[in-house]
Amino acid sequence: MIDARGYSCPMPVVMVQKEVKKNAPQMLEVLVDDRCAVENVSRFAGGAGYQVSVEDKGADFLLTLRK
């Protein structure tokens, strides 16, 4: 789980990129609090071969990335 709440873009994407490069997880959850981060992380994840689902948690968004 990556908690990227409080970070503005591009930091959430950078955090996800590092995790994907380091561990190549089959599933990764990312918590963000900014719609721009949802779009940018989703775009990166899709390009890296992940399916992305987004759950609106009110003030936050939970992205689940799956290979």
Secondary structure, DSSP 8 states (H G I E B T S, - for coil): -EE-TT--TTHHHHHHHHHHHHH--SEEEEEES-HHHHHHHHHHHHHTT-EEEEEE-SS-EEEEEE-
